Amino acid sequence: MTVPGVSADRSPRDGRPARVLIVEDDAGIATQLARGLQIAGYETSSLGAGRDVPGCPAADVVLLDLGLPDVDGIEVCRQLRARSDVAIIVVTARGEEADRVRALDEGADDYLVKPFGVAELLARIRAVLRRRRSHDDEVLRCGDLAVDVRACKVTLKGREIAVTPKEFGILECLASDPGRVVSRQDILDQAWDAHWYGPMKGLDVHIAALRKKLGEPKIIETVYGRGFRLADPR
Ligand code: CA
């Protein structure tokens, strides 16, 4: 729930108020955190144990206690990071350097030692969302297809697809404006050297290879006489 009339930080995914999942077995602390976050305009949900976290509905930020009754928080952090790029802030009484290092190495974005003030927690949430947002600007998305321009990485439904530099260039070109027809010459100009006037047959070979690698040939539509278009693979 959120408190009406308060403007929250927005989710980098869909522009809605950001969603915070609180993983905390101390009901008093969980309630207090939820209240502070809701007053600041965030949507919250809570879990009192670690086992349900990896399958939990999408959140933008997870506040993760390490001392959980069933699974150690570090293990939860590891499992969560293996399947999601959600922002994870560890919120714990364990303040040892070794704990901080382990949590950060297992994928936590930030680490906050109890007790802390709500203002600091909110500032840290804003900071991780800001970092996510600037990172997301470099990821072109079309349905389940993500083209990470910074890391030169292509994933489909979370599965990484190994592509050649030219194939990556073609996908980057198409994914920069999904649904728009991109002419063969435009693709060649952007993915090959600019002003490339050679035969265009090479492009078809690369497109065919890409369709095969993606496993869903319909993602790249041929628009006869005009070029290619990226279709929503869902
Ligand atoms: Ca605890």
Residues whose N, C-alpha, C, O or C-beta is under 5 A from the ligand:
A	BS01	CA	D25 D26 D65 G67 L68
